[in-house]
Amino acid sequence: MTTQDVKIVSYIPEHQPAFESLNRAWIEKYFWIEPIDVEVLQHPDQKILEAGGEILLAIVENQAVGVVALKRVSKTIFEFTKMAVDETFQGKGIGEKLAIAAIAKAREKNATKIILYSNTKLLAAINLYRKLGFVEVALDGPYKRSDIKMELILI
């Protein structure tokens, strides 16, 4: 499999089970599911899309193997959230392809900044974010498991 075999598609309601299961897998492996996770994972249409956000999926041979969401925080700021790649497909550039597509979507929506919350024990993710130009900023936010906040200025 190469990254050319990966198609990035926009979320449709039929993708909700994959969106939830891919995210639950990594969250439960490293942390715990928080109430905010349950709401977003079970109701992405209401929690992400209705507010002007976006969800993208990485598809390989008709199987969802990765997801990422852009949650609208304000008119020009989005939160990069709920990024997950199936463990068997990690290390193949899928996360980077998803992230680049999400950044492009944010630009299409006239975003000036993307923020994200993560945890420094997710070293591969943090390294990817840094590679894409995200920088660490003062921590705030809704997640108990987060120990780092990063942002990417788009203007």
N, C-alpha and C positions, 0 to 999 in steps of 0.2 A: 504494500500500500504506500502511495506517495500522497503528498498534499494535493496533487491534481485529482486524486480520487475522492477528495472531500468537497462536498457541496455545502455552501452556507445558505440557509433558507430562513425566511421569516416565520415566526411562530404562528400556528393556527391552533384552535382549541383542542384538536386531536393530539397535540404534542404535550398536553399537560402531564400525563403520566410519566413521560420521559423526562420532562423538566424537573418533576418532583423526585423521581428515583435517582437520576444522576446527581442531583444536589444532596439528597439524603445520604447517598453512599459516602461522599467525602466528608460531609459535616459529621456524620456519626462515627466515621473512622478516626477523626482527629479531635472532635469536640462533642457537642451535644446539640440537639435541636432546641432552639429558643422559640418562644411564642410567636415572635415576628417572622421566623422561618416558616412556621406552619401556615400562617396567613398567606404569605407570599407564594409558597410552593403549591398550596391547594387552590388559590384564587389568583393566578397571575394576570388574568384578564382585568380584574378589578384593581389589583394592587400595583400593576405595572403599566399595562396597555391603556386603560381608560384615562390615566393621567398624562398620556402623551409619551410614554416610554416605549421600549422596543425589546423584543426577545429574539435572539438568533439561535439557530441550531446548526450543528455540524452533522451532516448526513454522509454515511459511507454505506453503499449497497443497501439503500432504503432503511438503514438503521440509524437512529439518533445516537451519536457517540459523544456529543459535547453540546453545551449550552452556555449562553451568557445573556444577561439582561442589562438594559440601561433604564434605570428608574429616574423619572424626572423629579428633580429637587426644587428647581425654580425654572423660570422661563429659559435661562441659558446655562443651567448647571444640571448635569446628569450624574447619577451614582452608577458606577460600573459594579454590578452585583451578580450573585448567583452564577458564577462561572464554574463549570465542572466539565471534566473530560473523563469518560469511562476509563478505568484503570488499565484495561488491556490495550487502550489506544494512546496512552500517555507517552510522551517522548517522541512523538511523530510530527510535531509542529501544529497540531490541531488547535491547541490553546492559543498559540500566536495568531493563527489564521482567524480564529473567532475574535480575538481582541482587536486585530487590525480592522476587521469588518465592523465591529461595534464602534470603534473610534470614527470610522468613515460615516456610520449612521448618525452619530452625535453631531458631526460636522454638517451633515445634510439637514439636521434639525436646528441648525444655527447655534449650537452649544459653544460657549466660550471656555468651559472648564468641565472636566470629568473628575470626580472624586471616587475613592474606593476605600473600604475598610478591610483589613486582612489581619493575619497573624504571622509573626516572623518565623514561626516554625514551618510555615509553608514556603520553604526556601525557593523552590522552583518557580512558584507563582510570583514571589517578590522579585526574583531575578528577571522574570519576563516583564513585569511592570516597569522595572528600572530600564530595561533594554528599550521599551517603548516610549520612554521619556517621562514617566511618572516620577515625582519627587516626594519625599516624606515631608509632612506638615504636622502641626500640632494635632494631637488626638482628641476627638470628641466622637459622638455617635451612638447609635442605638444597640450595638452588639456587645454583649459581655465578653465574648471570646476575642474581640479585636484588641490588638496591642500596637497597631500601626494604621495610620491614615496617610494616603498618598493622593496627589492630584496631578493632572495633566492639563496645562493651559493650552488652549487651542487657537488663540488669536495672536 
